[in-house]
């Protein structure tokens, strides 16, 4: 990386996706496939949500991705012991031959997403093959690395996007016309189907097409950073040279981009508003949540805008003082980065105005669900900062320049359900 925060370009080899023997639940050993799935580990943030998943089935995948023992070392040991026991008992079994997996998510609201699950060669950002667009938090990477070391497994795929509309996409759609390996509907209304691709000709066509592609991390920056750390810890060649991913061609299957909101523990809304007096325009909105979000979207078209909640009302912050932005937003990045709401939130509001450490879970939480963020803020007497989503093209353009956005700037979806296919590194 150079002094301006840009990754230096080096020749790249492209995406190298390889087959693997997937670990899958034996449907005869669990209540249902839906009952053993979970959202990705970082979406399960509410204790009641974790309890609900644990209660759904004694073999729910959350017991592996979010073990609940007392200490960090006890949690990783618990996950490793649980995985070994499930393998010994036949709860999880390995498919007989390596393959890539076509994965489909469908919803009655019209959403259809298809992609390919496989193990991808782990690369550094300087190679320009897999592009990150967000910073990561070192403690989270350390936590995920400890879990992967202990289990020697990739327990859930991260989500990558690429733009192809080529042979790989044709294989995906052709495969989706066959009877699936599994089909289930989760309680969020999504219907999930999974197929394996083992034909050597089809595998070669997918790999050849992807070899010239570049991918953007849509969801899973911390897991990708974990893959990179673990690859460096193990001499190559080794199974750690590859990590489990879902690749989605967004030319055919565009993802939805949503915001990730902030919950500021210990900061009452009144104090938050008092601190921004004279620095932002503040408007109090006597509207329900849906209409307040519409007002936020309108304001975001004209510049930086945020919606504060937690006191039973909504407060729109927009039109920040230009002198304030000039003093607080780093000047060594592209204009598109400096104009991001997440940049202004972290550099100006969190760091300068509210003086909240963004790395501390005791002070800040990152929550995907809008209503849940507001409800928790009102319950705790804290401040919810509701964000407007960034357009995908802005994310991709910055990533191609090698410029990372502030952490938790975007939420691409739908995210793959955890628990449908896992990877054990030594199987």
Steps between C-alpha positions, in 0.01 A plus 500: 500500500633847420489804725160606365343172607484348149605144421782481249401302190679171430431237233210279603409140426124535531250301705605140567194311624549133586263212584484356851316227687226691674386413850122492516242411763344156474129589479413181688706612801353850547151641548507679166758669281340837572532446876878451484576808289591847622577843359876574479668530840520880491127542432401302812555790737197486728509258796135408441587414138787278615276323752232448234750334268646281774150389593398424142710181488781363721714483187445856377812636328506795742654262756806490274519856371406669831588262786394633839755367750646743752848591373625546143715184521210303648274616218736385226559166677125457536446558126777256408363233735148551366614470138696181575202349678260582218740344249541188715123469543429551131303820557733661245629286215737571212378471143660205317688704238626856470281750324395859471154583634235706327297684762165673447300731725150601398235712670140583420594870483672427168855453623689223320868446561721224365871445542778245534650376827857377486841548655678806365875560493574755771670813367627829633327828403811606305434214255178670392303173487272526805422860586413602855303819545484527880748514784495221758525488878809300613328345805229351277761357262685350796177344627412345162858378453495325838172331407630381162827375649314299762239350267731478196196588297333776302160496666317743270571652159564870463324685217694629198362662186643517151377629165514233232184382323716232342547124499494465879160670514374265230613198704326642807168546321524167321569321828201669665267316260591165661357350820696649795702327769293682759215748521370680807314816598624704794275703727596825325310372195805418286498174310847345473617237250843344454648292217844345453702535180744211459517451123862573393390689190263726692762562769756593236259744335432675832868520592604625157240777505588613852874501432472841338264652757534730798276478807371749755446396862132561560477344846776340705793742520604362838486141380704586190756677719499185715567282195795724414641480853470121516652455155809688615523281810520176299772424243364471149371280351238422764121492533528847656588640156127492425186625674130427466305758297176556314555679168202684352497648149322831555449556129241223512409517869539849648527512876310735725710754686376609841645711778652381826387715791687605815385472860692735729492359852490749783430803279146634552339660196475836679877505554568395142280781368650759732849415376409556133318827559634751251705235316217326312149604412268311736134435421264316734273264307158412637466201269495120520817311416418430136428865422803618698718272288349650185593845627853374568523364145392835354753688711777255410457588132624850578786416738589334828197412711430286809193412701530492878253304713463369852280752676172407336550737206722538194749778439649568158858628488611643167684796345820468707713811541755494212774635728433215743539244221818666378650473850397144576484295178840376374600683184723230349217289355284532186206742511252209481647353820502836679131546413384166640253515787703233680815712465331805647338293774828344613746785439277791596221385730644200683862611525474878523151598623384210720849363577387136487762227441377302202699188592332450837191274524430671831438825314367405156311216333441441129149372422344411166134505604357854503206442734715298741754784518230752590334268752826428680593868513164587652526214748855590610478878486772508236524650152427320175667646191309383193689507171402520134655225280788565260450417132681186384679682218654742751623206709651324199666812360671577831608139542658501155699806605620305803320730740324336794183645648440535873412169659141378478413751229275269298285191525468299180236233482343264512779337697553125470347293777759338723469126547413379150856404404824519703861424423732292716857574396620143535214315328 
